[in-house]
Amino acid sequence: MQDNNDPVKHALPPTSGNAAQTENRADQRNAKPAPAPKGNAGKATGYSRRDFIGTVAKSAGVACIAAVALDQYIRTARATDAKALRPPGAINEEEFLSACVRCGLCVRACPYDTLKLATLGDPAALGTPFFIARESPCFMCADVPCAKACPTGALDRDIADIRDADMGVSVLVDHETCLNYKGMHCSICHRVCPIRNEAITLEKQTINGRAMIIPTVHSTKCTGCGTCEKHCVLEEAAIRVLPRSLGQGKAGRNAAGRPLTGHGQLKRDL
Amino acid sequence: MRMPFTRANIHAFAEWSTSEPRSYAATRRGWLFAHRIWLLRRLSQTLVLALFLVGPWYGIWLAKGNFASSEILGVLPLADPFIFAQSLFALHKPILLAVIGVATIVALYLLVGGRVYCSWVCPVNVVTDSAYWLRDKLGLTRDRKLDRRTRIWVLVGALLASFMTGTIAWEFLNPVSLLQRGIIFGIGAGWGIIAAVFMLDLFVTRRGWCSHLCPVGAFYGLIGAQSLVRVSALQRTACTDCGACFKACPEPHVIMPALKGKGTHLILSGDCTNCGACIDSCYVDVFQYGSRLSPKHAAPEAYINAPATPSRIPAAAAAAE
């Protein structure tokens, strides 16, 4: 407590003598720069216009530095890993981060402990809810309790049907390891799919002269729940849920400027 | 060695653990006197967290969610006004439930004080109070001066960044959210940021985080500047100038006008957290909790020392207004 820099001392009552010293120092500081402005306001408060402008400039500087630093940091920290999926009903990722307060009510509402709040080092922005399909998929509760629990609109509380959910899209990413492509009838992804025979169908194909049945995802039906990815029998899943921006192509326009139809229409546009 | 919890040992420990600012009151009025509000605060901080933890631990769902937004007993929504403000700056259109939750909290802060969150709820307060206590025990005096208004500009920066990025910007590193959410949902590697706050307060700046940098407290302080419940230096004539309250207070500048001024006895600065450290540490009972509406606390001294007649009390109230 012998420290002269201790703010406590400066705050002590005048009887201690320290306050007087502080005042003297303040006077010297104010006296050094050019004569104080003549305005009455300056004299009355002992706080010159120069001081005021200086303070405002410094403060604005601090605010701008804080804003820019935070902005730069967020641009790196906001990136959500492709394997981290948002709960059903999530609005698009850009808007999601303006709405989600990271309260975890969706996590509490999930009866399967699928959802988690990201901690530091998790593949989603700090504190936001996500799940990893390979660990625990979305079980597609008919009443969508997680979305209904959201207090901010980051998840659409009015989602009518879990089949409207758009957590991503399932893609058979690896033809080289998929057992069906080796001529086997694994088809586990097809059998576990909760949107049976609609989101994934088995299509007969002849490849190199051999008849095969190939699991085929229909993006307009798939909700991205990840049950197929969870149950793929390989050590690393050959079928995975990806964000739609990664998992789907999109046809552009032809040379005549007419839209090409039939490919890559986004689910939300249908 | 065989009897570590003898009465003498407990007394010795209590004496050793008492920080210097509280020792004035502790030696004269006892350890419990010097820590009575401190104990209540720690109890309050523990109970609020417990409210959220008995659900996941024992299946008793009193409160769901966390301090950012919650649902109490399945009906009452509560939501953090600072996060809400950032969300507005990020141009998110709020839904009614969020507005109700925020309005409830703002009303509460207007009643009991905005920064009551800081001292009675926030778990980071325990971290920074511990750092301050350890500073005292280790005799660390290094204090890199920061302007206490820095937090206001960090606050402005956070709102600007929310607008620039279209996100709730401060939540990407807010240690306050990180810790409370971490305790309720799991903290992972988040301990690092909390440790950094502790180190800042211990080695770099006295009361660095809560009293200089944290924009969350700054925001609640703006709300709470108008709040009803305030600490009152009602018995300021009894002050012995020992300085204990100034040393114990996390925002010492708030005390001076009420304690040494001639006007209202109430500490009116929004920076005051209503933590009651001044009440605990004053061995002559200068401070107590009071209300902005009470003529007794709001009135200048003359009215208090003069024998009050029933007709004069309303006049005193009017004078104070």
Interface residues (C-beta under 8 A of the other chain):
Chain A: M1 Q2 D3 N5 D6 P7 V8 A11 L12 P13 P14 T15 S16 S59 A60 V62 A63 C64 I65 A66 A67 V68 A69 L70 D71 Y73 I74 R75 A77 R78 E94 E95 L97 S98 A99 C100 V101 R102 C103 G104 L105 V107 R108 A109 K116 L117 T119 L120 G121 D122 A125 L126 G127 A149 P151 T152 G153 R157
Chain B: E20 G55 P56 K64 G65 N66 A68 S69 S70 E71 P77 A79 D80 I83 F84 S87 A90 L91 H92 K93 P94 I95 L97 A98 G101 T141 D143 K145 R149 T150 I152 W153 V154 V156 G157 A158 L160 A161 S162 M164 T165 G166 T167 I168 A169 W170 E171 F172 L173 S177 L178 R181 G182 I184 F185 G186 I187 G188 A189 G190 G192 I193 R206 C239 D241 G243 F246 K247 P252 H253 I255 M256 L259 K260
